[in-house]
Amino acid sequence: MPSTDAIFDIIQSAACTPKKTEKQAILATLPELGQRIVRLALDPTVTYYIDTLPVPETVGTDEWSTDDVLLLSDLSLRKLTGNAARDAVNKRLTELTHKSGELLRRVILKDMRGGFGASTVNKAFPGLVPEFAYMRCSLPKDSNIQKWDWAAGIFSQLKANGMFARIDIGVDRTHALITTRQGNTFPVGVLKKLEEDALWVFKGGTQTHGELTVWRNGELLPRSEGNGMLNSVMLGGEMDPACEVYYDVWDQIPLDAATPGGRCIAPYEDRFQDLHDQVASGGTRKIMLIESKRVYSYEEAVDHYREVLKRKLEGTVLKHPEAIWFDGDSKDQVKLKLEVDVDLKIIGFNPGKPGTRTEKTFGSLQLATSDGLLEASASGFKRDLEKWLHENREKATGMIATIRANEVSPPCDTNPLHSLYHPRIVEIRHDKSEADSLQRVLDQFEAAVTA
């Protein structure tokens, strides 16, 4: 078997260059085993059901053997689970060299720390890592919204507060495969009721798109809590028996179109009507059509958007009835989403991710309101700002930064403080010395909803 220490060195070499073309050239030198290892780490359909692994205090002299490949197989197939799985992995890590052991850790944790993903790897080795098709929304400024004939009616649909999921139904309708946007797969049976409903409702040979939401006692859980539960289930955990998972759907395409670069030319109006008919004939189940209405002007679309925000939901998506489906950014599927700027105090720096450019600077800023009742971490810096902040950490600590976010997340079991959803930095406020309080932040979001 080729040297796994040498394979680790190739991965590290790729991690040390910021240029994708150079990473691609370095990855192209991987031997067959190295290609397999990269695929095992990056393939989103493969899970090892271990989310943390300590770095061993002692290491050995072994490199990988066929037993290590079998160990990964046993983990992914759930032949080895729980403490037995952890004990087996930890024991093996003490037998491997530092480099080969770290390579095994990174595969199991699904993080090569090389600063590359499936697209870069597939340029070196076409088709090595599975990639998944996804049609993204545009923001109004990047869309065709100014060209639309509003008199014909535009779909305005709820943006559900959950997790995007696609459900594939084979032509033979014997199984339902549930995957996330990135392609991570829910183990068969963990969402058994939803799988059964999908097989009953959806046509064979189709892929349906929608949002998973988690409900407890008839109330929708906050996105952070619901998605956290779904992520736990995906890693082998069990769903809280008091909770139920629902699936709000909005589109369906043929399976043969659901590939990288794929297209479905049927107009959205026809696809949505077909999906409506399937759900309507399926009876009372956990699958529902997304809340949708026709609007006939941009002003009417904004009214619907604000009505949704007042219900503490995320926003709306506008869809042209003639829009086709394709893998990429659609200018005829437009997201209306709340964005609010707030001013927070810089209280610290989070370290950068090992093996990436930010390892030498920092990964994100730690920020807080003036009363300390809300904390968030934000990134998205331009290179010159990142460099200035890194070189002036002491001076920057205590300064005010304007942060743009989509909503305020309330405290939960894992975080006693309020936080922000999708915070990103706008600017450093050299002209301001006082951060917003939590109440000020809440008032700004409320004003944005009711304006």
Secondary structure, DSSP 8 states (H G I E B T S, - for coil): ---HHHHHHHHHHHHT---HHHHHHHHTT--HHHHHHHHHHH-TT---S-------SS--SB---HHHHHHHHHHHTTSS-HHHHHHHHHHHHHHB-HHHHHHHHHHHTT---SS--HHHHHHHSTTSS-----EEEE-GGGSSGGG--GGG-EEEEEE-SSEEEEEEE-TT---EEEEETT--B--TTTTHHHHHHHHHHS-TTEEEEEEEEEEETTEE--HHHHHHHHHHHHTT----TTEEEEEEEEEEEEGGG-STT-EE-S-HHHHHHHHHHHHHHT-SSSEEE--EEEESSHHHHHHHHHHHHHTT--EEEEE-TT--EESEEEEEEEEEE--EEEEEEEEEEE---TTSGGGGS-SEEEEE-TTSSBEEEEB---HHHHHHHHHTHHHHTT-EEEEEESEEE--BTTBSSBEEES-EEEEEETT------HHHHHHHHHHHHH-
